[in-house]
Amino acid sequence: MLERYAVGNERGAAMVELLRSNDPVLISFAASLLDDAKIKHTVADSNISVIEGSIGAVVPRILVADEQHAQARELLTEAGLEDSLRIS
């Protein structure tokens, strides 16, 4: 089941969690792919995860607009990141 968040994009649309990882390279790579594809997204909790250190209590997440979720999943799957995606 997809988790929907109250976080909204510019149009106030619901955001869906696409990916969760403590790997900053993975988060950066995925965000770059989404940027290039013009898919609206946000990286949540990246600053708090730096503050809390490496205990892994708060994991950075990439949230995408609900209406672009399928497109974002397909993009990251084609890039070989399917094992990192959240279960839908």
LUMFILUM-153547 format. One record per atom (N, C-alpha, C, O): residue number from 1; x, y, z; atom name. Coordinates in Angstrom, 1 decimal. Atoms other than C-alpha are relative to their C-alpha. Layout:
<recs>
+-----+--------+--------+--------+----+
!   i !      x !      y !      z ! at !
+-----+--------+--------+--------+----+
! NUM !      X !      Y !      Z ! CA !
...
+-----+--------+--------+--------+----+
</recs>
This chain:
<recs>
+-----+--------+--------+--------+----+
!   i !      x !      y !      z ! at !
+-----+--------+--------+--------+----+
!   1 !    0.8 !   -1.2 !    0.0 !  N !
!   1 !    0.0 !    0.0 !    0.0 ! CA !
!   1 !    0.9 !    1.2 !    0.0 !  C !
!   1 !    1.8 !    1.3 !    0.8 !  O !
!   2 !   -0.8 !   -1.2 !    0.1 !  N !
!   2 !    1.3 !    3.4 !   -0.9 ! CA !
!   2 !   -0.3 !    0.9 !    1.1 !  C !
!   2 !   -1.5 !    1.1 !    1.5 !  O !
!   3 !    0.2 !   -1.0 !   -1.0 !  N !
!   3 !    1.8 !    6.0 !    1.8 ! CA !
!   3 !   -0.1 !    1.3 !   -0.7 !  C !
!   3 !    0.7 !    1.7 !   -1.5 !  O !
!   4 !    0.2 !   -1.3 !    0.5 !  N !
!   4 !    0.4 !    9.4 !    0.9 ! CA !
!   4 !    0.3 !    1.0 !    1.1 !  C !
!   4 !   -0.1 !    0.8 !    2.3 !  O !
!   5 !   -0.4 !   -1.0 !   -1.0 !  N !
!   5 !    1.7 !   12.5 !    2.7 ! CA !
!   5 !   -0.7 !    1.3 !   -0.3 !  C !
!   5 !   -1.1 !    1.6 !   -1.4 !  O !
!   6 !    0.6 !   -1.3 !    0.1 !  N !
!   6 !    0.3 !   15.9 !    3.4 ! CA !
!   6 !    0.9 !    1.0 !   -0.7 !  C !
!   6 !    0.4 !    2.1 !   -1.1 !  O !
!   7 !   -0.9 !   -0.8 !    0.7 !  N !
!   7 !    3.3 !   17.4 !    1.8 ! CA !
!   7 !   -0.5 !    0.3 !   -1.4 !  C !
!   7 !   -1.0 !   -0.7 !   -2.0 !  O !
!   8 !    0.6 !   -0.2 !    1.3 !  N !
!   8 !    2.2 !   19.1 !   -1.4 ! CA !
!   8 !    1.0 !    0.7 !   -0.9 !  C !
!   8 !    2.0 !    1.3 !   -0.4 !  O !
!   9 !   -0.9 !   -0.7 !    0.9 !  N !
!   9 !    3.9 !   20.3 !   -4.5 ! CA !
!   9 !   -0.6 !    1.4 !   -0.3 !  C !
!   9 !   -1.5 !    1.8 !    0.4 !  O !
!  10 !    0.4 !   -1.3 !    0.3 !  N !
!  10 !    3.3 !   23.7 !   -6.1 ! CA !
!  10 !   -1.6 !    0.1 !   -0.2 !  C !
!  10 !   -2.2 !    1.1 !    0.1 !  O !
!  11 !    1.4 !    0.0 !    0.2 !  N !
!  11 !   -0.3 !   22.7 !   -7.0 ! CA !
!  11 !   -0.8 !   -0.6 !    1.1 !  C !
!  11 !   -2.0 !   -0.7 !    1.1 !  O !
!  12 !    0.6 !    0.6 !   -1.1 !  N !
!  12 !   -1.0 !   21.2 !   -3.7 ! CA !
!  12 !   -0.4 !   -1.5 !   -0.1 !  C !
!  12 !   -1.2 !   -2.0 !    0.7 !  O !
!  13 !    0.3 !    1.4 !    0.2 !  N !
!  13 !   -1.1 !   17.6 !   -5.0 ! CA !
!  13 !    0.6 !   -0.8 !    1.1 !  C !
!  13 !    1.6 !   -0.5 !    1.6 !  O !
!  14 !   -0.6 !    0.9 !   -1.0 !  N !
!  14 !   -0.5 !   14.7 !   -2.7 ! CA !
!  14 !    1.3 !   -0.6 !   -0.5 !  C !
!  14 !    1.5 !   -0.7 !   -1.7 !  O !
!  15 !   -1.3 !    0.5 !    0.4 !  N !
!  15 !    3.0 !   13.3 !   -2.7 ! CA !
!  15 !    0.0 !   -1.5 !    0.5 !  C !
!  15 !   -0.5 !   -1.8 !    1.6 !  O !
!  16 !   -0.1 !    1.5 !   -0.3 !  N !
!  16 !    3.8 !    9.5 !   -2.6 ! CA !
!  16 !    1.5 !   -0.3 !    0.1 !  C !
!  16 !    2.3 !    0.1 !   -0.6 !  O !
!  17 !   -1.3 !    0.5 !   -0.3 !  N !
!  17 !    6.9 !    7.9 !   -1.2 ! CA !
!  17 !    0.4 !   -0.9 !   -1.1 !  C !
!  17 !   -0.2 !   -1.9 !   -1.4 !  O !
!  18 !   -0.6 !    0.8 !    1.1 !  N !
!  18 !    9.0 !    6.5 !   -4.1 ! CA !
!  18 !    1.2 !   -0.9 !    0.5 !  C !
!  18 !    1.3 !   -2.0 !    0.1 !  O !
!  19 !   -1.3 !    0.6 !   -0.3 !  N !
!  19 !   12.3 !    5.6 !   -2.5 ! CA !
!  19 !    0.4 !    0.5 !    1.4 !  C !
!  19 !    0.2 !    1.6 !    1.8 !  O !
!  20 !   -0.5 !   -0.3 !   -1.3 !  N !
!  20 !   13.8 !    5.5 !    1.0 ! CA !
!  20 !    1.4 !   -0.6 !    0.1 !  C !
!  20 !    1.6 !   -1.8 !   -0.1 !  O !
!  21 !   -1.4 !    0.6 !   -0.1 !  N !
!  21 !   17.6 !    5.1 !    1.6 ! CA !
!  21 !    0.9 !    0.9 !    0.8 !  C !
!  21 !    0.8 !    2.1 !    0.8 !  O !
!  22 !   -1.1 !   -0.7 !   -0.7 !  N !
!  22 !   20.5 !    6.1 !    3.8 ! CA !
!  22 !    1.2 !    0.3 !   -0.9 !  C !
!  22 !    2.1 !    0.9 !   -0.5 !  O !
!  23 !   -1.1 !   -0.2 !    1.0 !  N !
!  23 !   22.7 !    6.1 !    0.7 ! CA !
!  23 !   -0.1 !    1.3 !   -0.7 !  C !
!  23 !   -1.0 !    1.5 !   -1.6 !  O !
!  24 !    0.1 !   -1.3 !    0.6 !  N !
!  24 !   23.3 !    9.7 !   -0.3 ! CA !
!  24 !    0.2 !    0.0 !   -1.5 !  C !
!  24 !   -0.3 !    0.8 !   -2.2 !  O !
!  25 !   -0.3 !    0.1 !    1.4 !  N !
!  25 !   24.6 !    8.7 !   -3.7 ! CA !
!  25 !   -1.2 !   -0.5 !   -0.7 !  C !
!  25 !   -1.6 !    0.0 !   -1.8 !  O !
!  26 !    1.2 !    0.5 !    0.5 !  N !
!  26 !   21.5 !    6.7 !   -4.4 ! CA !
!  26 !   -1.1 !    1.1 !   -0.1 !  C !
!  26 !   -1.8 !    1.3 !   -1.1 !  O !
!  27 !    1.0 !   -1.1 !   -0.1 !  N !
!  27 !   19.2 !    9.6 !   -3.3 ! CA !
!  27 !    0.3 !    1.0 !   -1.1 !  C !
!  27 !   -0.6 !    1.5 !   -1.8 !  O !
!  28 !   -0.4 !   -1.0 !    0.9 !  N !
!  28 !   21.2 !   12.0 !   -5.4 ! CA !
!  28 !   -0.2 !   -0.4 !   -1.5 !  C !
!  28 !   -0.7 !    0.3 !   -2.3 !  O !
!  29 !    0.2 !    0.5 !    1.4 !  N !
!  29 !   21.2 !    9.8 !   -8.5 ! CA !
!  29 !   -1.5 !   -0.1 !   -0.4 !  C !
!  29 !   -1.8 !    0.3 !   -1.5 !  O !
!  30 !    1.4 !    0.1 !    0.3 !  N !
!  30 !   17.5 !    9.1 !   -8.3 ! CA !
!  30 !   -0.6 !    1.4 !   -0.2 !  C !
!  30 !   -1.4 !    1.6 !   -1.1 !  O !
!  31 !    0.5 !   -1.3 !    0.1 !  N !
!  31 !   16.7 !   12.8 !   -7.8 ! CA !
!  31 !    0.5 !    0.7 !   -1.3 !  C !
!  31 !   -0.3 !    1.4 !   -1.9 !  O !
!  32 !   -0.5 !   -0.5 !    1.3 !  N !
!  32 !   18.9 !   13.7 !  -10.8 ! CA !
!  32 !   -0.8 !   -0.6 !   -1.2 !  C !
!  32 !   -1.1 !    0.1 !   -2.1 !  O !
!  33 !    0.8 !    0.6 !    1.1 !  N !
!  33 !   17.0 !   11.2 !  -13.0 ! CA !
!  33 !   -1.4 !    0.6 !   -0.1 !  C !
!  33 !   -1.9 !    0.9 !   -1.1 !  O !
!  34 !    1.3 !   -0.6 !   -0.1 !  N !
!  34 !   13.7 !   12.7 !  -11.8 ! CA !
!  34 !    0.0 !    1.4 !   -0.5 !  C !
!  34 !   -0.9 !    1.8 !   -1.3 !  O !
!  35 !   -0.2 !   -1.4 !    0.5 !  N !
!  35 !   15.0 !   16.2 !  -12.5 ! CA !
!  35 !    0.0 !    0.0 !   -1.5 !  C !
!  35 !   -0.6 !    0.8 !   -2.2 !  O !
!  36 !   -0.1 !    0.0 !    1.4 !  N !
!  36 !   16.0 !   15.3 !  -16.0 ! CA !
!  36 !   -1.3 !   -0.4 !   -0.7 !  C !
!  36 !   -1.5 !    0.1 !   -1.9 !  O !
!  37 !    1.3 !    0.4 !    0.6 !  N !
!  37 !   12.6 !   13.7 !  -16.7 ! CA !
!  37 !   -1.1 !    1.0 !    0.3 !  C !
!  37 !   -2.2 !    0.8 !   -0.1 !  O !
!  38 !    1.0 !   -1.0 !   -0.4 !  N !
!  38 !   10.9 !   16.8 !  -15.3 ! CA !
!  38 !   -1.2 !   -0.6 !    0.9 !  C !
!  38 !   -2.3 !   -0.2 !    0.7 !  O !
!  39 !    1.0 !    0.6 !   -0.9 !  N !
!  39 !    9.1 !   14.7 !  -12.7 ! CA !
!  39 !    0.1 !    0.7 !    1.4 !  C !
!  39 !    1.1 !    0.8 !    2.0 !  O !
!  40 !    0.1 !   -0.8 !   -1.3 !  N !
!  40 !    8.0 !   16.8 !   -9.6 ! CA !
!  40 !    0.3 !   -1.0 !    1.1 !  C !
!  40 !   -0.3 !   -2.0 !    1.3 !  O !
!  41 !   -0.3 !    0.9 !   -1.1 !  N !
!  41 !    9.6 !   15.4 !   -6.5 ! CA !
!  41 !    0.6 !    0.9 !    1.1 !  C !
!  41 !    1.0 !    2.1 !    0.9 !  O !
!  42 !   -0.7 !   -0.7 !   -1.1 !  N !
!  42 !   11.1 !   16.4 !   -3.1 ! CA !
!  42 !    0.8 !   -1.0 !    0.7 !  C !
!  42 !    0.3 !   -2.2 !    0.8 !  O !
!  43 !   -0.8 !    0.8 !   -0.8 !  N !
!  43 !   13.8 !   14.9 !   -1.0 ! CA !
!  43 !   -0.4 !    0.4 !    1.5 !  C !
!  43 !    0.0 !    1.4 !    1.9 !  O !
!  44 !    0.5 !   -0.2 !   -1.4 !  N !
!  44 !   12.3 !   14.6 !    2.6 ! CA !
!  44 !    1.0 !   -0.6 !    0.9 !  C !
!  44 !    1.6 !   -1.6 !    0.7 !  O !
!  45 !   -0.8 !    0.4 !   -1.2 !  N !
!  45 !   14.3 !   14.3 !    5.8 ! CA !
!  45 !    1.5 !   -0.1 !   -0.3 !  C !
!  45 !    2.2 !   -0.7 !    0.5 !  O !
!  46 !   -1.4 !    0.1 !    0.2 !  N !
!  46 !   17.7 !   14.7 !    4.2 ! CA !
!  46 !    0.8 !    0.8 !    1.0 !  C !
!  46 !    1.9 !    0.4 !    1.4 !  O !
!  47 !   -0.7 !   -0.8 !   -1.0 !  N !
!  47 !   18.7 !   17.5 !    6.6 ! CA !
!  47 !    0.0 !   -0.6 !    1.4 !  C !
!  47 !    1.0 !   -0.6 !    2.1 !  O !
!  48 !    0.1 !    0.6 !   -1.3 !  N !
!  48 !   17.5 !   15.7 !    9.7 ! CA !
!  48 !    0.8 !   -1.2 !    0.1 !  C !
!  48 !    1.4 !   -1.5 !    1.2 !  O !
!  49 !   -0.8 !    1.2 !   -0.1 !  N !
!  49 !   19.3 !   12.5 !    8.8 ! CA !
!  49 !    1.4 !    0.3 !    0.2 !  C !
!  49 !    2.2 !   -0.4 !    0.7 !  O !
!  50 !   -1.4 !   -0.4 !   -0.2 !  N !
!  50 !   22.6 !   14.4 !    8.7 ! CA !
!  50 !    0.2 !    0.4 !    1.4 !  C !
!  50 !    1.2 !    0.1 !    2.0 !  O !
!  51 !   -0.1 !   -0.4 !   -1.4 !  N !
!  51 !   21.9 !   15.9 !   12.1 ! CA !
!  51 !    0.0 !   -1.1 !    1.0 !  C !
!  51 !    0.8 !   -1.1 !    1.9 !  O !
!  52 !    0.1 !    1.2 !   -0.9 !  N !
!  52 !   21.0 !   12.6 !   13.7 ! CA !
!  52 !    1.1 !   -0.9 !   -0.1 !  C !
!  52 !    1.3 !   -1.8 !    0.8 !  O !
!  53 !   -1.1 !    0.9 !    0.1 !  N !
!  53 !   24.1 !   10.9 !   12.5 ! CA !
!  53 !   -0.3 !   -1.2 !   -0.8 !  C !
!  53 !   -1.2 !   -1.3 !   -1.6 !  O !
!  54 !    0.1 !    1.3 !    0.8 !  N !
!  54 !   24.5 !    7.4 !   11.2 ! CA !
!  54 !   -0.8 !   -1.1 !    0.7 !  C !
!  54 !   -0.7 !   -2.2 !    0.4 !  O !
!  55 !    0.7 !    1.1 !   -0.7 !  N !
!  55 !   22.1 !    5.6 !   13.6 ! CA !
!  55 !   -1.2 !   -0.5 !   -0.9 !  C !
!  55 !   -1.7 !   -1.5 !   -0.5 !  O !
!  56 !    1.0 !    0.5 !    0.9 !  N !
!  56 !   19.5 !    5.3 !   10.8 ! CA !
!  56 !   -1.4 !    0.2 !    0.5 !  C !
!  56 !   -2.3 !   -0.4 !    0.0 !  O !
!  57 !    1.4 !   -0.2 !   -0.5 !  N !
!  57 !   16.5 !    6.6 !   12.8 ! CA !
!  57 !   -0.9 !    0.7 !   -0.9 !  C !
!  57 !   -2.1 !    0.4 !   -1.0 !  O !
!  58 !    0.7 !   -0.8 !    1.0 !  N !
!  58 !   15.5 !    9.0 !   10.1 ! CA !
!  58 !    0.6 !   -0.2 !   -1.3 !  C !
!  58 !    1.8 !    0.2 !   -1.5 !  O !
!  59 !   -0.6 !    0.4 !    1.3 !  N !
!  59 !   16.0 !    7.8 !    6.6 ! CA !
!  59 !   -0.6 !    1.0 !   -1.1 !  C !
!  59 !   -1.8 !    1.2 !   -1.2 !  O !
!  60 !    0.5 !   -0.9 !    1.0 !  N !
!  60 !   15.8 !   10.3 !    3.7 ! CA !
!  60 !   -0.9 !   -0.7 !   -1.0 !  C !
!  60 !   -0.7 !   -1.9 !   -1.3 !  O !
!  61 !    1.0 !    0.6 !    0.9 !  N !
!  61 !   12.9 !    9.7 !    1.3 ! CA !
!  61 !   -0.1 !    0.9 !   -1.2 !  C !
!  61 !    0.0 !    2.1 !   -1.1 !  O !
!  62 !    0.4 !   -0.8 !    1.1 !  N !
!  62 !   12.1 !   10.8 !   -2.2 ! CA !
!  62 !   -1.5 !   -0.2 !   -0.2 !  C !
!  62 !   -2.0 !   -1.3 !   -0.3 !  O !
!  63 !    1.5 !    0.0 !    0.2 !  N !
!  63 !    8.4 !   11.8 !   -2.6 ! CA !
!  63 !   -0.2 !    0.6 !   -1.4 !  C !
!  63 !    0.4 !    1.5 !   -1.8 !  O !
!  64 !    0.4 !   -0.5 !    1.3 !  N !
!  64 !    6.8 !   12.3 !   -6.0 ! CA !
!  64 !   -1.5 !    0.3 !    0.0 !  C !
!  64 !   -2.2 !   -0.2 !    0.8 !  O !
!  65 !    1.4 !   -0.3 !    0.1 !  N !
!  65 !    3.5 !   13.8 !   -7.1 ! CA !
!  65 !   -0.7 !   -1.3 !   -0.3 !  C !
!  65 !   -0.3 !   -2.1 !   -1.1 !  O !
!  66 !    0.8 !    1.3 !    0.1 !  N !
!  66 !    0.8 !   11.1 !   -6.9 ! CA !
!  66 !   -0.2 !   -0.3 !   -1.5 !  C !
!  66 !   -0.2 !   -1.4 !   -1.9 !  O !
!  67 !    0.3 !    0.2 !    1.4 !  N !
!  67 !   -0.1 !   11.6 !  -10.6 ! CA !
!  67 !    1.2 !   -0.4 !   -0.9 !  C !
!  67 !    1.1 !   -0.8 !   -2.0 !  O !
!  68 !   -1.2 !    0.4 !    0.8 !  N !
!  68 !    3.5 !   11.0 !  -11.7 ! CA !
!  68 !    0.7 !   -1.2 !    0.6 !  C !
!  68 !    1.8 !   -1.5 !    0.2 !  O !
!  69 !   -0.6 !    1.1 !   -0.7 !  N !
!  69 !    4.2 !    8.0 !   -9.4 ! CA !
!  69 !    0.4 !   -1.1 !   -1.0 !  C !
!  69 !    1.5 !   -1.6 !   -0.9 !  O !
!  70 !   -0.3 !    1.1 !    1.0 !  N !
!  70 !    3.9 !    5.4 !  -12.2 ! CA !
!  70 !    1.1 !    0.3 !   -0.9 !  C !
!  70 !    2.0 !   -0.6 !   -1.2 !  O !
!  71 !   -1.0 !   -0.4 !    0.9 !  N !
!  71 !    6.1 !    7.3 !  -14.5 ! CA !
!  71 !    1.4 !    0.0 !    0.7 !  C !
!  71 !    2.4 !   -0.4 !    0.1 !  O !
!  72 !   -1.2 !    0.0 !   -0.8 !  N !
!  72 !    8.7 !    7.8 !  -11.8 ! CA !
!  72 !    0.5 !   -1.4 !    0.3 !  C !
!  72 !    1.7 !   -1.7 !    0.2 !  O !
!  73 !   -0.4 !    1.4 !   -0.2 !  N !
!  73 !    8.7 !    4.1 !  -10.9 ! CA !
!  73 !    0.6 !   -0.6 !   -1.2 !  C !
!  73 !    1.6 !   -1.3 !   -1.2 !  O !
!  74 !   -0.5 !    0.5 !    1.2 !  N !
!  74 !    9.2 !    3.2 !  -14.5 ! CA !
!  74 !    1.4 !    0.5 !   -0.3 !  C !
!  74 !    2.3 !   -0.3 !   -0.8 !  O !
!  75 !   -1.3 !   -0.6 !    0.2 !  N !
!  75 !   12.1 !    5.6 !  -14.9 ! CA !
!  75 !    1.1 !   -0.6 !    0.8 !  C !
!  75 !    2.1 !   -1.0 !    0.3 !  O !
!  76 !   -1.0 !    0.5 !   -0.9 !  N !
!  76 !   13.9 !    4.4 !  -11.9 ! CA !
!  76 !    0.3 !   -1.5 !   -0.2 !  C !
!  76 !    1.4 !   -2.0 !    0.0 !  O !
!  77 !   -0.2 !    1.4 !    0.4 !  N !
!  77 !   13.3 !    0.7 !  -12.8 ! CA !
!  77 !    0.8 !   -0.2 !   -1.2 !  C !
!  77 !    1.7 !   -1.0 !   -1.2 !  O !
!  78 !   -0.9 !    0.1 !    1.2 !  N !
!  78 !   14.8 !    1.3 !  -16.2 ! CA !
!  78 !    1.4 !    0.3 !    0.3 !  C !
!  78 !    2.3 !   -0.1 !   -0.4 !  O !
!  79 !   -1.4 !   -0.3 !   -0.4 !  N !
!  79 !   17.8 !    2.8 !  -14.5 ! CA !
!  79 !    0.6 !   -1.0 !    0.9 !  C !
!  79 !    1.8 !   -0.8 !    1.3 !  O !
!  80 !   -0.6 !    1.1 !   -0.8 !  N !
!  80 !   18.3 !   -0.4 !  -12.5 ! CA !
!  80 !   -0.2 !    0.2 !    1.5 !  C !
!  80 !    0.5 !   -0.5 !    2.3 !  O !
!  81 !    0.2 !   -0.2 !   -1.4 !  N !
!  81 !   17.0 !    0.9 !   -9.2 ! CA !
!  81 !   -1.2 !   -0.7 !    0.6 !  C !
!  81 !   -1.7 !   -0.3 !    1.7 !  O !
!  82 !    1.2 !    0.6 !   -0.4 !  N !
!  82 !   14.0 !   -1.4 !   -8.9 ! CA !
!  82 !    0.1 !   -0.6 !    1.4 !  C !
!  82 !   -1.0 !   -0.6 !    2.2 !  O !
!  83 !   -0.2 !    0.6 !   -1.3 !  N !
!  83 !   15.4 !   -3.0 !   -5.7 ! CA !
!  83 !   -0.1 !    1.0 !    1.1 !  C !
!  83 !   -0.3 !    0.7 !    2.3 !  O !
!  84 !    0.1 !   -1.1 !   -0.9 !  N !
!  84 !   15.4 !    0.4 !   -4.0 ! CA !
!  84 !   -1.3 !    0.6 !    0.2 !  C !
!  84 !   -1.5 !    1.4 !    1.1 !  O !
!  85 !    1.3 !   -0.7 !    0.0 !  N !
!  85 !   11.9 !    1.4 !   -4.7 ! CA !
!  85 !   -0.9 !   -0.6 !    1.1 !  C !
!  85 !   -0.8 !   -1.8 !    1.5 !  O !
!  86 !    1.0 !    0.5 !   -1.0 !  N !
!  86 !    9.1 !    1.2 !   -2.1 ! CA !
!  86 !   -1.0 !   -0.9 !   -0.7 !  C !
!  86 !   -1.3 !   -0.7 !   -1.9 !  O !
!  87 !    1.0 !    0.9 !    0.6 !  N !
!  87 !    6.6 !   -1.5 !   -2.6 ! CA !
!  87 !   -1.3 !    0.8 !   -0.2 !  C !
!  87 !   -1.8 !    1.6 !    0.6 !  O !
!  88 !    1.2 !   -0.8 !    0.3 !  N !
!  88 !    3.5 !   -0.1 !   -4.3 ! CA !
!  88 !   -1.2 !   -0.9 !    0.2 !  C !
!  88 !   -2.4 !   -0.4 !   -0.1 !  O !
+-----+--------+--------+--------+----+
</recs>
